[in-house]
Amino acid sequence: MRRTPPPWALGGLGLAGLVLVLEATPRVGLVDRRYLPPFSAMVEALAGQAGTAEFWRSLLETLRGWALGLGIAMVAGVVLGLVIGGVPVARTATTSTIEFLRPIPSVALIPLAVLLFGTDLRSTLLIVVYATFWQVLVQVLYGVRDVDPVARETARSYRFRPLTQVRTVLWPTALPYVLTGFRLGAAVALILEITGELVIGSPGLGRQIAEAQNSGAVPAMYALVIVVGLIGVAVNAAARATERRALRWHPSIRREIPA
């Protein structure tokens, strides 16, 4: 019986293939090197970037904006989701408002953000929080809706206080949805953080990418894009690890753990 290679080996093989394509394509003349340099040139440019203080300052600015926006969105989304989802009148009253505001693209708020806050961190933070908040809120609302009606009525019949109902009935059911919202929101927050830095010009890797493009430093631009991609991979892996650790008791996670 043939053994299937482990997922990490297949992932590494796919990554090696991508690197090979990026290295070979400009060298054989399929793409102009001025627009897509070989992968080795990107790595060389990345090494040069890593030796500068500006790169590390920009990296910290990006991570700070991402973490701050994600944190604000998580707190607001969880609290409002539990309140709105736990009160039928509030859920009915806010459904149309949520469905109206949620589809509005966050980038459409960029002119408003620049008008209010200029090009500093708060402008990018506004669009990051707006985009991430809906990811979290909708998941929490789904989680509260999934609560067993019998458990809810039992808690009411025993006259549990509202906070006790949240802790013992709503929260255990909603937690998997909350962590799904966290995982989705973490990715969205990073995307909007980089987008805001690119378009608005607030401090961070996005602004460095735009500056490298405008100055014609194409290898440096691609090097910074690679860094952003690596951050995205790390964010997703950290969110998945947090989800598995917090939901070790949940059947969906226990099925993923090999016996």
C-alpha positions in Angstrom: 0.0 0.0 0.0 1.5 3.3 -1.1 1.9 5.8 1.7 0.7 9.4 1.1 3.4 12.0 1.8 2.7 14.2 4.8 1.0 17.6 4.1 4.1 19.5 5.1 6.1 17.7 2.4 3.6 18.3 -0.3 3.4 22.0 0.8 7.2 22.2 0.6 7.2 20.6 -2.8 4.6 23.1 -4.1 6.6 26.0 -2.7 9.8 24.7 -4.2 8.0 24.5 -7.6 6.9 28.1 -7.3 10.4 29.3 -6.4 11.7 27.4 -9.5 9.1 29.1 -11.7 9.9 32.5 -10.4 13.6 32.0 -10.9 13.4 30.5 -14.4 10.7 32.6 -16.0 12.7 35.8 -16.3 15.9 34.1 -17.0 14.6 32.3 -20.1 13.1 35.5 -21.3 9.4 34.7 -20.9 9.0 37.9 -18.7 11.0 41.1 -18.8 13.4 41.2 -15.8 12.5 44.9 -15.4 9.0 43.8 -14.3 9.7 40.4 -12.7 13.2 39.8 -11.6 14.5 36.3 -10.7 13.6 35.0 -7.2 17.3 35.1 -6.3 17.3 38.9 -6.9 14.3 39.2 -4.7 16.0 37.3 -1.9 19.1 39.5 -2.3 17.0 42.6 -2.1 15.2 41.2 1.0 18.6 40.7 2.7 19.4 44.3 2.0 16.1 45.5 3.4 16.5 43.4 6.5 19.7 45.3 7.2 18.0 48.6 7.5 16.3 50.2 10.5 13.5 51.5 8.3 12.4 48.0 7.3 12.0 46.9 11.0 10.2 50.1 11.9 7.8 49.6 9.0 7.3 45.9 10.0 6.5 46.9 13.6 4.1 49.6 12.4 2.3 47.1 10.3 2.1 44.5 13.1 0.9 47.2 15.5 -1.8 48.5 13.3 -3.0 44.9 12.5 -3.0 43.8 16.2 -4.8 47.0 17.4 -7.4 46.8 14.6 -8.0 43.1 15.2 -8.3 43.6 19.0 -10.8 46.4 18.7 -12.9 44.5 16.2 -12.9 41.3 18.3 -14.0 43.1 21.4 -16.7 45.1 19.7 -17.9 42.1 17.6 -18.1 39.7 20.4 -19.8 42.1 22.9 -22.4 43.4 20.3 -22.9 39.9 18.9 -23.8 38.4 22.3 -26.1 41.4 23.1 -27.8 41.5 19.7 -28.0 37.8 19.4 -29.2 37.2 22.9 -32.1 39.7 22.8 -34.6 38.8 20.1 -36.0 42.4 19.9 -32.4 43.8 19.3 -31.7 41.1 16.7 -34.9 42.0 14.8 -34.3 45.7 15.0 -30.7 45.6 13.8 -31.0 43.0 11.0 -31.7 45.5 8.2 -29.0 47.9 9.5 -26.4 45.1 9.5 -27.4 43.9 6.1 -27.1 47.4 4.8 -23.7 48.3 6.3 -21.9 44.9 6.0 -21.6 44.9 2.2 -20.0 48.3 2.0 -16.4 47.8 0.9 -13.9 49.1 3.5 -11.8 50.8 0.9 -14.8 53.0 0.1 -14.2 54.6 3.5 -10.6 55.7 2.6 -11.6 59.2 1.5 -13.6 59.7 4.8 -10.7 58.3 6.8 -8.2 60.6 5.2 -10.5 63.6 5.6 -10.9 62.8 9.4 -7.4 61.7 10.3 -5.0 62.5 7.5 -2.4 59.8 6.7 -1.5 58.6 10.2 -2.3 55.3 11.8 -5.9 56.2 12.7 -6.9 56.3 9.0 -5.8 52.8 8.4 -7.2 51.7 11.7 -10.6 52.9 10.7 -10.9 50.7 7.6 -9.2 47.7 9.4 -11.7 47.8 12.3 -14.7 48.3 9.9 -13.8 45.3 7.7 -12.8 43.0 10.6 -15.8 43.9 12.8 -18.3 42.4 10.4 -16.4 39.1 10.1 -16.5 38.7 13.9 -20.1 40.0 14.5 -21.7 37.8 11.9 -20.0 34.7 13.2 -21.0 35.5 16.8 -24.6 36.0 15.7 -24.5 32.6 14.0 -23.1 31.1 17.2 -25.8 32.6 19.4 -28.5 31.5 17.0 -27.1 27.9 17.3 -27.7 27.7 21.0 -30.0 24.8 22.0 -33.5 26.3 22.7 -34.0 23.7 25.5 -30.8 24.8 27.2 -31.8 28.5 26.9 -35.3 27.8 28.3 -33.8 25.7 31.1 -31.5 28.6 32.1 -34.5 31.0 32.1 -36.6 28.6 34.2 -33.9 28.4 36.8 -33.7 32.2 36.8 -30.1 32.4 35.8 -28.8 36.0 35.7 -28.0 37.4 32.2 -24.3 37.1 32.8 -24.6 33.6 34.0 -26.7 32.7 31.0 -24.0 34.1 28.8 -21.2 32.2 30.6 -22.9 28.8 30.9 -25.2 28.7 27.8 -24.3 31.2 25.1 -20.6 31.3 25.3 -19.8 27.5 25.1 -21.9 27.3 21.9 -20.7 30.5 20.4 -17.0 30.0 21.1 -16.3 27.9 18.0 -17.9 30.6 15.9 -16.0 33.3 17.8 -12.7 31.6 16.9 -13.8 31.2 13.3 -14.4 35.0 13.3 -11.0 35.5 14.8 -9.3 33.4 12.1 -11.2 35.2 9.3 -10.8 38.6 10.9 -7.0 38.1 11.4 -6.6 37.6 7.6 -8.9 40.5 6.7 -7.2 42.8 9.1 -3.8 42.1 7.6 -5.1 42.7 4.0 -6.8 46.0 4.9 -3.7 47.1 7.0 -1.5 46.7 3.9 -4.1 48.2 1.6 -4.5 51.2 3.8 -0.7 51.7 4.0 -0.5 51.4 0.2 -3.3 53.8 -0.6 -3.3 56.2 2.3 0.4 56.3 2.9 0.3 55.6 6.6 3.5 54.1 8.1 4.2 50.4 7.4 5.3 47.9 4.9 2.5 48.9 2.5 4.0 52.4 2.2 7.4 50.9 1.7 6.1 48.8 -1.2 4.5 51.9 -2.8 7.8 53.8 -2.4 9.8 51.0 -3.9 7.5 50.9 -6.9 7.6 54.6 -7.5 11.4 54.7 -7.3 11.8 51.7 -9.7 13.3 49.4 -7.1 11.4 46.4 -8.4 13.4 43.6 -6.6 12.9 45.5 -3.3 9.2 45.8 -4.0 8.8 42.1 -4.6 11.0 41.4 -1.5 8.5 43.4 0.6 5.6 41.6 -1.0 7.2 38.3 0.1 7.5 39.6 3.6 3.8 40.4 3.6 3.0 36.9 2.3 5.1 35.3 5.1 3.3 37.4 7.7 0.0 36.2 6.3 1.1 32.6 6.6 2.3 33.2 10.1 -1.0 34.9 11.1 -3.1 32.0 9.6 -0.9 29.4 11.4 -1.2 31.2 14.7 -5.0 31.6 14.4 -5.4 27.9 13.6 -3.2 26.9 16.5 -5.2 29.2 18.8 -8.4 27.6 17.5 -7.2 24.1 18.1 -5.9 24.9 21.6 -9.0 26.7 22.7 -11.4 24.0 21.2 -9.6 20.9 22.2 -12.8 19.7 23.8 -14.9 20.3 20.6 -15.7 17.3 18.4 -14.6 19.1 15.2 -11.1 19.6 16.6 -10.9 16.2 18.3 -11.5 14.6 14.9 -8.5 16.4 13.5 -6.2 15.0 16.1 -4.7 11.6 15.1 -5.3 8.8 17.5 
